[in-house]
Amino acid sequence: MWFGFVFSAILVAWLVVDLAESIRDRDRHLALARERALQDEKIIAMGTLAAGAAHELGTPLSTMAIIIEQLLKKQTEHKDPSIDKKLGILKSQIDRCKKAISVISASAGEARAEEGSAINTVLFLKLVLENWQSAHPEIKLDYSSSKHTQAGRIVADKTVIQAFQTVLDNAADVSLKLVKVSASVTQEQLKFMVTDEGEGLEHNNSDLIGKVPFTNKDQGMGIGLFLAHATVRRMGGGISHEKTQQGKGLTIITLPLLPETQTQG
């Protein structure tokens, strides 16, 4: 009788502990789901504002482009190389802004990013780095990759490319002259590492990164990095911010590779 009572008590206690642990797990998952839902709401709001801003900026940019063209034509009569160069820079920057706005406007009606296409890792990295370098010719890009970097494919779209370029932009903001990039591919993921000349993010700020817009720059808003985290996380990857042994800033992006069956298909 006593044995049965003790056994029943132990069994009930074990069931209660197991049930309590299950409830805690459920609560953690619910809290994470609520946090993701709030982040998605912020992203949708930012996307709506970005589309509106793109529409509003179209007219003044077109006006500036026309004025620049008229000034360039007048310069043919009164040649001044220094002014020609400055007007050329202004024209290229306006064209760059108009191109960015066109991308925002066009992307507003596209299918969800989860439907991105499969691309070879080598082609993807080439596209990211060439696009970024063409926009930052004044910065030296030191790139190295493992010999196995082409051994895989990932799912990517414009937002993923933009996420990688945002990380490179942040590195350029603190490095000014040199950004070091390395890439490697394992059987499961693409690993993209960016080292800059800054001091990295403080440890007590690490919990904020990717959850809310955050920046330690004087003139930044942190929106780009927030969206980069959301984009990479949506694709099943992640972004981490660390420091090298020399105390430099190190950002690591990981993206999962497609299974071989999907790659072959």
PALUM-228837 format. One line per 8 residues: number of its first residue (from 1); their letters; for each residue z, x, y of C-alpha. Coordinates in pm, whole numbers. Each point is the difference from the previous one (the first is absolute). Layout:
NUM) A) Z:X:Y ~ ...
end
This chain:
1) MWFGFVFS) 0:0:0 ~ 97:274:244 ~ -311:193:-92 ~ -218:-301:76 ~ 176:-55:334 ~ -40:367:103 ~ -362:6:-111 ~ -75:-320:197
9) AILVAWLV) 172:141:310 ~ -203:322:-20 ~ -322:-195:-51 ~ 70:-229:296 ~ 89:299:219 ~ -321:178:-98 ~ -205:-312:72 ~ 167:-42:341
17) VDLAESIR) -65:365:95 ~ -360:-23:-116 ~ -52:-325:190 ~ 154:148:315 ~ -234:300:-23 ~ -298:-232:-44 ~ 104:-197:308 ~ 34:322:202
25) DRDRHLAL) -348:109:-113 ~ -140:-339:99 ~ 165:24:342 ~ -143:349:52 ~ -349:-120:-88 ~ 35:-303:228 ~ 117:221:287 ~ -295:233:-57
33) ARERALQD) -239:-297:-11 ~ 142:-135:327 ~ -35:342:161 ~ -362:27:-114 ~ -69:-353:128 ~ 140:90:344 ~ -211:317:6 ~ -310:-202:-92
41) EKIIAMGT) 74:-241:286 ~ 22:294:241 ~ -327:141:-131 ~ -177:-336:36 ~ 133:-33:355 ~ -120:351:84 ~ -341:-75:-149 ~ -31:-314:210
49) LAAGAAHE) 99:186:316 ~ -239:285:-86 ~ -290:-242:-43 ~ 82:-162:334 ~ 29:338:173 ~ -334:108:-148 ~ -163:-310:149 ~ 161:53:341
57) LGTPLSTM) -86:371:17 ~ -368:-50:-82 ~ -104:-102:353 ~ 176:276:201 ~ -123:266:-242 ~ -358:-124:35 ~ 40:6:379 ~ 127:358:-9
65) AIIIEQLL) -286:103:-230 ~ -256:-139:247 ~ 164:180:293 ~ 4:328:-194 ~ -372:-38:-79 ~ -76:-59:369 ~ 204:305:102 ~ -181:214:-258
73) KKQTEHKD) -336:-111:141 ~ 110:89:354 ~ 108:341:-125 ~ -360:80:-87 ~ -68:11:376 ~ 310:205:88 ~ 64:229:-294 ~ 361:102:-49
81) PSIDKKLG) 72:132:-352 ~ 376:-56:24 ~ -44:-367:96 ~ -265:-44:-269 ~ 245:129:-258 ~ 280:-228:119 ~ -226:-304:5 ~ -118:88:-351
89) ILKSQIDR) 361:11:-121 ~ 71:-337:160 ~ -310:-150:-160 ~ 94:131:-346 ~ 354:-135:34 ~ -126:-342:107 ~ -241:-4:-295 ~ 288:89:-229
97) CKKAISVI) 210:-287:136 ~ -289:-245:-37 ~ -54:113:-358 ~ 370:-47:-82 ~ -5:-348:154 ~ -313:-90:-198 ~ 177:102:-321 ~ 303:-217:87
105) SASAGEAR) -218:-299:83 ~ -216:37:-311 ~ 300:50:-228 ~ 166:-319:123 ~ -233:-214:-212 ~ -29:223:-306 ~ 150:-67:-342 ~ 354:112:-77
113) AEEGSAIN) 52:373:-27 ~ 112:-33:-363 ~ -366:-57:-79 ~ -97:350:112 ~ -257:191:-201 ~ 56:286:-245 ~ -87:345:134 ~ 12:354:-136
121) TVLFLKLV) 293:196:138 ~ -222:283:122 ~ -225:-238:194 ~ 300:-184:140 ~ 168:319:124 ~ -329:126:144 ~ -45:-327:189 ~ 356:6:136
129) LENWQSAH) -4:365:108 ~ -352:4:147 ~ 62:-316:202 ~ 330:135:128 ~ -135:347:81 ~ -295:-143:193 ~ 249:-188:219 ~ 221:310:46
137) PEIKLDYS) -237:299:25 ~ 256:196:202 ~ 245:12:-294 ~ -48:232:-297 ~ 29:-172:-337 ~ 119:229:-278 ~ -87:-185:-323 ~ 59:106:-357
145) SSKHTQAG) -26:-194:-326 ~ 58:54:-367 ~ -300:51:-226 ~ 74:-333:-169 ~ -14:-208:319 ~ -323:-173:-109 ~ 146:-123:-330 ~ 71:-356:106
153) RIVADKTV) -82:-309:203 ~ 212:-214:228 ~ -35:-340:165 ~ -48:41:374 ~ -130:-181:306 ~ -7:56:376 ~ 372:-61:37 ~ 85:272:-253
161) IQAFQTVL) -225:249:179 ~ 170:-96:327 ~ 343:51:-157 ~ -90:356:-101 ~ -145:70:343 ~ 313:-135:169 ~ 210:255:-189 ~ -242:274:108
169) DNAADVSL) 17:-125:361 ~ 379:23:-2 ~ -18:355:-134 ~ -251:95:269 ~ 226:-139:273 ~ 269:257:-78 ~ -221:286:-125 ~ -262:3:281
177) KLVKVSAS) -208:278:-162 ~ 38:-1:-379 ~ 59:-262:-270 ~ 35:105:-364 ~ -113:-240:-272 ~ 10:35:-378 ~ -99:-244:-272 ~ 43:-19:-374
185) VTQEQLKF) -67:-251:-275 ~ 205:-56:-314 ~ -84:-240:-281 ~ 171:-278:192 ~ -24:56:375 ~ -158:165:302 ~ 244:209:202 ~ -89:76:363
193) MVTDEGEG) 232:234:193 ~ -10:61:375 ~ 202:282:156 ~ 40:26:376 ~ 172:234:242 ~ 265:-251:100 ~ 359:-24:-117 ~ -53:-313:-208
201) LEHNNSDL) 195:-323:16 ~ 378:1:3 ~ 166:-105:-323 ~ 193:-283:167 ~ -330:-156:109 ~ -161:9:-346 ~ 123:-351:-89 ~ -185:-148:299
209) IGKVPFTN) -338:154:-75 ~ -241:-255:-143 ~ 240:-292:49 ~ -26:-43:376 ~ -220:161:267 ~ 175:330:69 ~ -88:319:185 ~ 171:308:139
217) KDQGMGIG) -284:67:246 ~ 47:-66:371 ~ -317:-208:38 ~ -38:-139:-352 ~ 83:-346:-136 ~ 4:76:-373 ~ -238:-283:-86 ~ -261:224:-163
225) LFLAHATV) 247:159:-241 ~ 156:-339:-80 ~ -341:-141:-92 ~ -88:316:-197 ~ 310:-46:-214 ~ -81:-368:-57 ~ -361:74:-94 ~ 78:277:-248
233) RRMGGGIS) 287:-198:-152 ~ -231:-300:-45 ~ -234:221:-202 ~ 284:100:-230 ~ 67:337:164 ~ 255:138:240 ~ 59:225:300 ~ 297:237:24
241) HEKTQQGK) 111:224:286 ~ 164:331:-86 ~ 43:353:131 ~ -138:326:-133 ~ 222:297:-79 ~ -96:134:343 ~ 124:-320:166 ~ -346:-134:82
249) GLTIITLP) -98:-365:-28 ~ -154:-105:-332 ~ -150:-343:-71 ~ -103:-89:-356 ~ -228:-292:-86 ~ -44:-109:-362 ~ -252:-251:-133 ~ -36:-110:-362
257) LLPETQTQ) -323:78:-183 ~ -201:-268:-173 ~ 43:-11:-380 ~ -278:177:-187 ~ -134:-329:-139 ~ -52:-133:353 ~ -142:334:114 ~ -259:-2:-275
265) G) -84:-363:64
end
